[in-house]
Amino acid sequence: MLDWDHRIKTRSFYRNVFKTFDVGNDGKITPEEVGKVLTALGRPLGKKQLQKMTERFVSEEQEKLDWSNTEFLEVVSDTKVSNINLVEDFVLAAAFSTFDQDVDGYINPEEMHVVVKLFLPPKVQKDDEYIRDIISQMDLDNDGMINYEEFVEIVKAIGAPIYMRYFSPLLSTVTTCVGFLVYMMSLYVGLSVAWYWSYDE
């Protein structure tokens, strides 16, 4: 459950994204443009789904809708992320800048937890422990704050297929083990050669 401050920021984020598609700069866009926005947010909808979602917000006179409408933005927010790979860079940038209130290029882990959920499928959103773990891992400079590059890496890591959660740690473990075995083999060969020459003398 988002607190009031996070709700305000989340709505502001969606407004910033929709404003990008408001070519006429009149606060109105067509249902087709809504579809493009949703795709950029990783929430693509089919034609029938899009029509069902937008029809009650569309003005009959203009055949457009007010994208700043709070109720409409709530519907957009409730639309499930289905393909994180479709999320465009400007959308990620808009999310980061919205939560980077002091414009210092960093977001604290608590707010980052809220931001990344904007781009995650429902099943992953519920795994708070996994999200916290990834955020902690992505704080590469260990300063307790997340910069934009780290944020992008977090979104990509958390949005990866579920099997990657288990494959990545496994791959890391295997790589470490192989490295250790190579080291031990090198040590063994080195000691054997040293012993051989010592014995030969």
TORVEXRO-357991 format. One record per residue (C-alpha): residue number from 1; x, y, z. Coordinates in nm, 2 decimals. Each point is the difference from the previous one (the first is absolute). Example, Ala and Ser with C-alpha at 12.3 -4.5 7.8 and 13.67 -1.06 7.14 Angstrom:
! residues 2
<site seq="1" c1="1.23" c2="-0.45" c3="0.78"/>
<site seq="2" c1="0.14" c2="0.34" c3="-0.07"/>
This chain:
! residues 201
<site seq="1" c1="0.00" c2="0.00" c3="0.00"/>
<site seq="2" c1="0.15" c2="0.33" c3="-0.11"/>
<site seq="3" c1="0.01" c2="0.29" c3="0.24"/>
<site seq="4" c1="-0.14" c2="0.34" c3="-0.10"/>
<site seq="5" c1="0.34" c2="0.14" c3="-0.11"/>
<site seq="6" c1="0.08" c2="-0.29" c3="-0.22"/>
<site seq="7" c1="-0.35" c2="0.01" c3="-0.15"/>
<site seq="8" c1="0.05" c2="0.36" c3="-0.10"/>
<site seq="9" c1="0.34" c2="-0.07" c3="-0.15"/>
<site seq="10" c1="-0.13" c2="-0.31" c3="-0.19"/>
<site seq="11" c1="-0.28" c2="0.21" c3="-0.15"/>
<site seq="12" c1="0.25" c2="0.27" c3="-0.09"/>
<site seq="13" c1="0.21" c2="-0.26" c3="-0.18"/>
<site seq="14" c1="-0.29" c2="-0.12" c3="-0.21"/>
<site seq="15" c1="-0.10" c2="0.36" c3="-0.08"/>
<site seq="16" c1="0.36" c2="0.07" c3="-0.12"/>
<site seq="17" c1="-0.01" c2="-0.30" c3="-0.23"/>
<site seq="18" c1="-0.34" c2="0.08" c3="-0.15"/>
<site seq="19" c1="0.11" c2="0.36" c3="-0.05"/>
<site seq="20" c1="0.27" c2="-0.12" c3="-0.23"/>
<site seq="21" c1="-0.26" c2="-0.14" c3="-0.23"/>
<site seq="22" c1="-0.23" c2="0.30" c3="0.01"/>
<site seq="23" c1="0.11" c2="0.15" c3="-0.33"/>
<site seq="24" c1="-0.27" c2="0.27" c3="0.00"/>
<site seq="25" c1="0.09" c2="0.10" c3="0.36"/>
<site seq="26" c1="-0.37" c2="0.03" c3="0.09"/>
<site seq="27" c1="-0.02" c2="-0.27" c3="0.26"/>
<site seq="28" c1="-0.18" c2="-0.24" c3="-0.23"/>
<site seq="29" c1="0.11" c2="-0.31" c3="-0.19"/>
<site seq="30" c1="-0.17" c2="-0.26" c3="-0.21"/>
<site seq="31" c1="-0.06" c2="-0.37" c3="0.11"/>
<site seq="32" c1="0.26" c2="-0.10" c3="-0.26"/>
<site seq="33" c1="0.26" c2="0.23" c3="0.16"/>
<site seq="34" c1="-0.10" c2="-0.15" c3="0.34"/>
<site seq="35" c1="0.09" c2="-0.34" c3="-0.15"/>
<site seq="36" c1="0.35" c2="0.13" c3="-0.09"/>
<site seq="37" c1="0.05" c2="0.14" c3="0.35"/>
<site seq="38" c1="-0.10" c2="-0.33" c3="0.16"/>
<site seq="39" c1="0.24" c2="-0.19" c3="-0.23"/>
<site seq="40" c1="0.28" c2="0.24" c3="0.10"/>
<site seq="41" c1="-0.09" c2="-0.08" c3="0.36"/>
<site seq="42" c1="0.03" c2="-0.37" c3="-0.06"/>
<site seq="43" c1="-0.38" c2="-0.05" c3="0.01"/>
<site seq="44" c1="-0.10" c2="-0.07" c3="-0.36"/>
<site seq="45" c1="-0.37" c2="-0.06" c3="-0.05"/>
<site seq="46" c1="-0.20" c2="-0.16" c3="-0.29"/>
<site seq="47" c1="-0.25" c2="0.21" c3="-0.19"/>
<site seq="48" c1="-0.30" c2="-0.12" c3="0.19"/>
<site seq="49" c1="0.17" c2="0.03" c3="0.34"/>
<site seq="50" c1="0.11" c2="0.36" c3="-0.09"/>
<site seq="51" c1="-0.35" c2="0.09" c3="-0.11"/>
<site seq="52" c1="-0.15" c2="-0.14" c3="0.32"/>
<site seq="53" c1="0.25" c2="0.19" c3="0.21"/>
<site seq="54" c1="-0.04" c2="0.34" c3="-0.17"/>
<site seq="55" c1="-0.36" c2="0.02" c3="-0.11"/>
<site seq="56" c1="-0.14" c2="0.15" c3="0.32"/>
<site seq="57" c1="0.26" c2="0.27" c3="0.00"/>
<site seq="58" c1="-0.03" c2="0.11" c3="-0.37"/>
<site seq="59" c1="-0.19" c2="0.32" c3="-0.08"/>
<site seq="60" c1="-0.25" c2="-0.06" c3="-0.28"/>
<site seq="61" c1="0.05" c2="0.34" c3="-0.15"/>
<site seq="62" c1="0.38" c2="-0.03" c3="-0.04"/>
<site seq="63" c1="0.05" c2="-0.38" c3="0.02"/>
<site seq="64" c1="0.28" c2="0.07" c3="0.24"/>
<site seq="65" c1="0.05" c2="-0.04" c3="0.37"/>
<site seq="66" c1="0.15" c2="0.22" c3="0.28"/>
<site seq="67" c1="0.33" c2="-0.19" c3="0.09"/>
<site seq="68" c1="0.04" c2="0.20" c3="0.32"/>
<site seq="69" c1="-0.33" c2="-0.14" c3="0.14"/>
<site seq="70" c1="0.08" c2="-0.16" c3="0.34"/>
<site seq="71" c1="-0.24" c2="-0.29" c3="-0.05"/>
<site seq="72" c1="0.14" c2="-0.07" c3="-0.34"/>
<site seq="73" c1="0.36" c2="0.00" c3="0.14"/>
<site seq="74" c1="-0.11" c2="-0.24" c3="0.27"/>
<site seq="75" c1="-0.13" c2="-0.24" c3="-0.27"/>
<site seq="76" c1="0.34" c2="0.03" c3="-0.19"/>
<site seq="77" c1="0.18" c2="-0.07" c3="0.33"/>
<site seq="78" c1="-0.21" c2="-0.31" c3="0.06"/>
<site seq="79" c1="0.07" c2="-0.13" c3="-0.35"/>
<site seq="80" c1="0.25" c2="-0.29" c3="0.04"/>
<site seq="81" c1="0.35" c2="0.02" c3="-0.14"/>
<site seq="82" c1="0.03" c2="-0.29" c3="-0.24"/>
<site seq="83" c1="0.33" c2="0.07" c3="-0.19"/>
<site seq="84" c1="0.27" c2="0.20" c3="0.17"/>
<site seq="85" c1="0.21" c2="-0.01" c3="-0.32"/>
<site seq="86" c1="-0.24" c2="0.24" c3="-0.16"/>
<site seq="87" c1="0.06" c2="0.27" c3="0.26"/>
<site seq="88" c1="0.17" c2="0.29" c3="-0.17"/>
<site seq="89" c1="0.30" c2="0.19" c3="0.13"/>
<site seq="90" c1="-0.18" c2="0.33" c3="0.03"/>
<site seq="91" c1="-0.26" c2="-0.17" c3="0.23"/>
<site seq="92" c1="0.28" c2="-0.13" c3="0.23"/>
<site seq="93" c1="0.15" c2="0.35" c3="0.00"/>
<site seq="94" c1="-0.34" c2="0.15" c3="0.09"/>
<site seq="95" c1="-0.05" c2="-0.24" c3="0.29"/>
<site seq="96" c1="0.34" c2="0.07" c3="0.14"/>
<site seq="97" c1="-0.02" c2="0.38" c3="-0.03"/>
<site seq="98" c1="-0.35" c2="0.00" c3="0.16"/>
<site seq="99" c1="0.13" c2="-0.17" c3="0.31"/>
<site seq="100" c1="0.34" c2="0.18" c3="0.00"/>
<site seq="101" c1="-0.16" c2="0.30" c3="0.17"/>
<site seq="102" c1="0.31" c2="0.19" c3="0.10"/>
<site seq="103" c1="0.15" c2="-0.06" c3="-0.35"/>
<site seq="104" c1="0.33" c2="-0.13" c3="0.12"/>
<site seq="105" c1="-0.01" c2="-0.31" c3="-0.22"/>
<site seq="106" c1="-0.07" c2="-0.24" c3="0.28"/>
<site seq="107" c1="-0.30" c2="-0.19" c3="0.15"/>
<site seq="108" c1="0.00" c2="-0.17" c3="0.34"/>
<site seq="109" c1="-0.07" c2="-0.37" c3="0.02"/>
<site seq="110" c1="-0.35" c2="0.05" c3="0.15"/>
<site seq="111" c1="-0.12" c2="0.21" c3="-0.29"/>
<site seq="112" c1="0.18" c2="-0.22" c3="-0.25"/>
<site seq="113" c1="-0.21" c2="-0.29" c3="0.13"/>
<site seq="114" c1="-0.31" c2="0.20" c3="-0.11"/>
<site seq="115" c1="0.14" c2="0.12" c3="-0.33"/>
<site seq="116" c1="0.11" c2="-0.35" c3="-0.13"/>
<site seq="117" c1="-0.35" c2="-0.14" c3="0.08"/>
<site seq="118" c1="-0.13" c2="0.23" c3="-0.28"/>
<site seq="119" c1="0.17" c2="-0.23" c3="-0.25"/>
<site seq="120" c1="-0.05" c2="-0.34" c3="0.15"/>
<site seq="121" c1="-0.26" c2="-0.28" c3="-0.07"/>
<site seq="122" c1="-0.24" c2="-0.06" c3="0.29"/>
<site seq="123" c1="0.17" c2="-0.33" c3="0.11"/>
<site seq="124" c1="0.34" c2="0.17" c3="0.03"/>
<site seq="125" c1="-0.15" c2="0.31" c3="0.18"/>
<site seq="126" c1="-0.11" c2="-0.22" c3="0.28"/>
<site seq="127" c1="0.35" c2="-0.14" c3="0.07"/>
<site seq="128" c1="0.12" c2="0.28" c3="0.22"/>
<site seq="129" c1="0.30" c2="-0.19" c3="0.13"/>
<site seq="130" c1="0.13" c2="-0.07" c3="-0.35"/>
<site seq="131" c1="-0.04" c2="0.36" c3="-0.10"/>
<site seq="132" c1="0.18" c2="0.13" c3="0.31"/>
<site seq="133" c1="0.28" c2="-0.25" c3="-0.07"/>
<site seq="134" c1="0.04" c2="0.12" c3="-0.36"/>
<site seq="135" c1="0.00" c2="0.36" c3="0.11"/>
<site seq="136" c1="0.27" c2="-0.07" c3="0.26"/>
<site seq="137" c1="0.21" c2="-0.18" c3="-0.26"/>
<site seq="138" c1="-0.03" c2="0.28" c3="-0.25"/>
<site seq="139" c1="0.13" c2="0.27" c3="0.24"/>
<site seq="140" c1="0.34" c2="-0.05" c3="-0.17"/>
<site seq="141" c1="0.18" c2="0.27" c3="0.18"/>
<site seq="142" c1="-0.15" c2="-0.09" c3="0.34"/>
<site seq="143" c1="-0.11" c2="0.35" c3="0.09"/>
<site seq="144" c1="-0.35" c2="-0.09" c3="0.09"/>
<site seq="145" c1="-0.15" c2="0.19" c3="-0.29"/>
<site seq="146" c1="-0.09" c2="-0.11" c3="-0.36"/>
<site seq="147" c1="0.10" c2="0.20" c3="-0.30"/>
<site seq="148" c1="-0.17" c2="-0.01" c3="-0.34"/>
<site seq="149" c1="0.24" c2="-0.26" c3="-0.16"/>
<site seq="150" c1="-0.05" c2="-0.23" c3="0.31"/>
<site seq="151" c1="-0.38" c2="0.06" c3="-0.02"/>
<site seq="152" c1="-0.01" c2="-0.12" c3="-0.37"/>
<site seq="153" c1="0.20" c2="-0.31" c3="0.09"/>
<site seq="154" c1="-0.24" c2="-0.07" c3="0.29"/>
<site seq="155" c1="-0.30" c2="0.02" c3="-0.22"/>
<site seq="156" c1="0.16" c2="-0.23" c3="-0.26"/>
<site seq="157" c1="0.11" c2="-0.25" c3="0.26"/>
<site seq="158" c1="-0.33" c2="-0.02" c3="0.18"/>
<site seq="159" c1="-0.20" c2="-0.01" c3="-0.32"/>
<site seq="160" c1="0.21" c2="-0.29" c3="-0.13"/>
<site seq="161" c1="-0.18" c2="-0.34" c3="-0.05"/>
<site seq="162" c1="-0.06" c2="-0.18" c3="0.33"/>
<site seq="163" c1="0.24" c2="-0.28" c3="-0.08"/>
<site seq="164" c1="0.28" c2="0.26" c3="-0.01"/>
<site seq="165" c1="-0.04" c2="0.05" c3="0.37"/>
<site seq="166" c1="0.14" c2="-0.35" c3="0.05"/>
<site seq="167" c1="0.22" c2="-0.02" c3="-0.30"/>
<site seq="168" c1="0.20" c2="0.32" c3="0.07"/>
<site seq="169" c1="0.11" c2="-0.10" c3="0.36"/>
<site seq="170" c1="0.06" c2="-0.36" c3="-0.13"/>
<site seq="171" c1="0.22" c2="0.14" c3="-0.28"/>
<site seq="172" c1="0.19" c2="0.21" c3="0.24"/>
<site seq="173" c1="0.06" c2="-0.29" c3="0.23"/>
<site seq="174" c1="0.11" c2="-0.23" c3="-0.29"/>
<site seq="175" c1="0.24" c2="0.28" c3="-0.12"/>
<site seq="176" c1="0.15" c2="0.03" c3="0.34"/>
<site seq="177" c1="0.04" c2="-0.38" c3="0.04"/>
<site seq="178" c1="0.17" c2="-0.02" c3="-0.35"/>
<site seq="179" c1="0.23" c2="0.28" c3="0.09"/>
<site seq="180" c1="0.09" c2="-0.17" c3="0.32"/>
<site seq="181" c1="0.07" c2="-0.33" c3="-0.17"/>
<site seq="182" c1="0.22" c2="0.17" c3="-0.26"/>
<site seq="183" c1="0.19" c2="0.16" c3="0.28"/>
<site seq="184" c1="0.05" c2="-0.33" c3="0.18"/>
<site seq="185" c1="0.11" c2="-0.17" c3="-0.32"/>
<site seq="186" c1="0.25" c2="0.27" c3="-0.07"/>
<site seq="187" c1="0.13" c2="-0.02" c3="0.36"/>
<site seq="188" c1="0.03" c2="-0.38" c3="-0.03"/>
<site seq="189" c1="0.19" c2="0.02" c3="-0.33"/>
<site seq="190" c1="0.23" c2="0.27" c3="0.14"/>
<site seq="191" c1="0.08" c2="-0.20" c3="0.31"/>
<site seq="192" c1="0.05" c2="-0.32" c3="-0.20"/>
<site seq="193" c1="0.25" c2="0.17" c3="-0.23"/>
<site seq="194" c1="0.18" c2="0.15" c3="0.29"/>
<site seq="195" c1="0.01" c2="-0.33" c3="0.18"/>
<site seq="196" c1="0.12" c2="-0.18" c3="-0.32"/>
<site seq="197" c1="0.29" c2="0.24" c3="-0.05"/>
<site seq="198" c1="0.09" c2="-0.01" c3="0.37"/>
<site seq="199" c1="0.00" c2="-0.38" c3="-0.01"/>
<site seq="200" c1="0.20" c2="-0.01" c3="-0.32"/>
<site seq="201" c1="0.27" c2="0.20" c3="0.15"/>
